[in-house]
């Protein structure tokens, strides 16, 4: 027979050790809240109290480095062309280099080639007598028609003999005297006909740029009554 007192009372189940799931959830939530609060306090302490979101440039927004231009795309340097005194400047003619030339030859060349007026000035400077020392405009500069050219010639004023132009046409005499370096001061009786007289006799000593008067007239044929 079994002893009733020998039966043991039902045992109460023991609680598992550790935190319950509810407690763990509460602790996790509290930890997250503390972390957020800590971050907020850190933002306020580091900035101006207004936390700002950090913006990061997207890869597409970042400027990519500009590739260097290939050698074929780089502009080539423009070569510098030295001015040539032998060829005319763009749009016009240039002054030739007549320095050291005999001044009468240089003067004739300039008048023929450029069709400009030329004045000769004699200067007492070092150099070969009666050669061109310098010009205005200088060699290589623009000298279009209508330009007045000045030749500076070494030596005293040039002297020579008065050409004989009597019995030549008035126009031919004028051309010859101007080419020789003289000036026509006046035409005593007009510019038509033949030279009958000059104010300076042929063979007399004259200086460069001296003035000469010409007397020209048209020969009249004798009338029949006079001839009979």
C-alpha positions in Angstrom: 0.0 0.0 0.0 1.2 3.3 -0.9 1.9 6.0 1.6 -0.1 9.1 0.6 2.4 11.3 2.4 5.0 9.8 0.4 3.8 11.6 -2.8 5.6 14.8 -3.4 3.8 18.1 -4.1 3.8 19.3 -7.7 6.8 21.4 -8.3 6.4 25.0 -9.4 8.3 25.6 -12.7 11.3 27.9 -12.2 11.6 31.1 -14.2 14.3 31.1 -16.8 17.3 33.2 -15.9 17.9 36.5 -17.8 15.7 39.3 -19.2 12.3 38.7 -20.6 11.6 39.5 -24.3 9.6 42.6 -23.2 12.5 43.9 -21.2 14.9 43.4 -24.0 12.6 45.3 -26.4 12.4 48.2 -23.9 16.2 48.3 -23.5 16.8 48.2 -27.3 14.3 51.1 -27.8 16.0 53.1 -25.0 19.4 52.5 -26.5 18.3 53.8 -29.9 16.7 56.8 -28.4 19.9 57.6 -26.4 22.0 57.2 -29.6 19.7 59.6 -31.5 19.8 62.1 -28.6 23.6 61.8 -28.5 23.9 62.5 -32.2 21.6 65.5 -31.9 23.6 66.9 -29.1 26.8 66.4 -31.1 25.4 68.2 -34.1 24.3 71.2 -31.9 27.7 71.3 -30.2 29.7 71.1 -33.4 27.6 73.5 -35.5 25.3 76.5 -35.1 22.5 74.6 -33.5 20.8 73.7 -36.8 21.9 70.4 -38.0 22.2 70.3 -41.7 22.1 67.3 -43.9 25.4 66.5 -45.6 25.2 66.6 -49.3 27.4 64.4 -51.3 27.8 65.0 -55.0 26.5 62.1 -57.1 29.0 60.5 -59.4 27.1 62.0 -62.4 27.3 65.5 -61.0 31.0 65.4 -60.4 33.0 67.3 -63.0 35.2 65.0 -65.0 38.7 66.3 -65.8 38.9 67.9 -69.3 41.1 65.9 -71.5 44.1 67.6 -73.0 43.7 68.6 -76.6 45.5 66.3 -78.9 48.5 67.7 -80.8 46.4 67.7 -84.0 43.8 70.0 -82.4 46.3 72.5 -80.9 46.6 75.7 -83.0 50.0 75.8 -84.8 52.0 79.0 -84.2 51.7 81.6 -87.0 55.1 82.1 -88.7 56.4 85.7 -88.5 57.1 87.1 -91.9 59.9 89.7 -92.0 59.0 92.8 -94.0 60.7 92.9 -97.4 61.9 96.1 -98.8 61.9 94.7 -102.3 58.2 93.8 -102.6 55.4 96.4 -102.3 53.5 96.6 -99.0 49.9 95.3 -99.0 47.8 97.9 -100.8 50.6 100.1 -102.1 54.1 100.7 -103.1 57.1 101.1 -100.8 60.2 103.3 -100.7 63.2 101.6 -102.4 66.6 101.5 -100.7 68.7 104.1 -102.5 71.2 104.9 -99.7 74.8 105.3 -100.8 73.6 105.8 -104.4 74.6 108.8 -106.5 71.8 111.2 -105.7 70.8 112.1 -109.3 70.5 108.5 -110.3 68.5 107.8 -107.1 66.2 110.7 -107.7 65.5 109.7 -111.3 64.8 106.1 -110.2 62.3 107.2 -107.6 60.5 109.6 -109.9 60.2 106.9 -112.6 59.2 104.0 -110.4 57.0 105.7 -107.8 55.7 108.8 -109.7 56.2 111.0 -106.6 57.8 114.4 -106.1 61.4 114.5 -104.8 63.2 117.2 -102.9 67.0 117.1 -102.5 68.7 118.5 -99.4 72.4 118.7 -99.1 73.9 118.1 -95.6 77.5 118.5 -94.3 77.8 115.0 -92.8 80.3 112.2 -93.1 80.0 110.1 -96.2 80.8 109.9 -99.9 80.1 113.3 -101.5 76.8 113.5 -103.4 75.5 110.1 -102.4 72.2 109.6 -100.6 72.7 109.5 -96.8 69.1 108.8 -95.9 65.6 109.2 -97.2 62.2 110.3 -95.9 60.2 108.0 -95.9 62.8 105.4 -95.1 63.5 102.4 -97.2 60.7 99.8 -96.9 58.0 102.2 -95.7 54.8 103.0 -97.7 55.3 105.6 -100.5 52.0 105.8 -102.5 51.6 108.2 -105.3 51.3 111.7 -104.0 54.0 111.2 -101.4 56.7 113.8 -101.1 60.1 112.2 -100.9 63.1 113.9 -99.4 66.7 112.8 -100.2 69.5 113.8 -97.8 72.7 114.1 -99.8 76.2 114.3 -98.5 78.1 117.5 -99.5 77.6 121.1 -100.3 74.9 122.3 -102.8 75.7 120.6 -106.2 76.9 122.9 -109.0 76.7 122.2 -112.7 76.5 124.0 -116.1 73.3 125.4 -117.4 71.9 123.1 -120.2 71.3 124.6 -123.6 67.6 124.4 -124.4 67.3 127.2 -126.9 65.4 126.2 -130.1 63.8 123.2 -128.2 60.1 123.0 -127.7 59.0 124.7 -124.5 57.7 121.4 -123.1 60.9 119.6 -123.9 63.0 122.4 -122.4 61.0 122.3 -119.2 61.4 118.5 -118.9 65.2 118.7 -119.4 65.7 121.5 -116.9 63.6 119.9 -114.2 65.5 116.6 -114.7 68.8 118.5 -114.3 67.7 119.9 -110.9 66.5 123.4 -111.9 63.1 125.1 -111.4 61.1 127.0 -113.9 60.3 130.3 -112.3 58.0 131.7 -115.1 57.2 131.5 -118.8 57.7 135.0 -120.1 55.5 134.7 -123.1 53.5 131.5 -122.5 54.3 127.8 -122.8 53.6 127.3 -126.5 56.2 127.1 -129.2 60.0 127.1 -129.1 62.4 128.4 -126.5 63.9 131.6 -127.8 65.7 132.7 -124.7 66.6 131.6 -121.1 67.3 133.8 -118.1 70.5 132.0 -117.5 72.8 131.5 -120.5 73.8 128.0 -121.6 77.1 126.9 -120.0 76.9 129.3 -117.0 77.4 127.8 -113.6 74.2 127.1 -111.7 73.3 125.4 -108.4 70.8 122.7 -107.7 67.3 124.1 -107.4 68.2 127.4 -109.1 65.2 129.1 -110.9 65.2 129.8 -114.7 62.8 131.8 -116.8 61.9 130.6 -120.3 60.8 132.8 -123.2 58.9 130.7 -125.7 57.2 131.8 -128.9 55.5 130.3 -132.0 57.2 131.1 -135.2 55.0 132.9 -137.7 55.3 132.3 -141.4 55.8 135.4 -143.5 52.7 136.5 -145.4 52.7 136.3 -149.3 52.8 140.2 -149.5 55.8 140.4 -147.3 57.6 137.6 -149.1 57.0 139.4 -152.5 
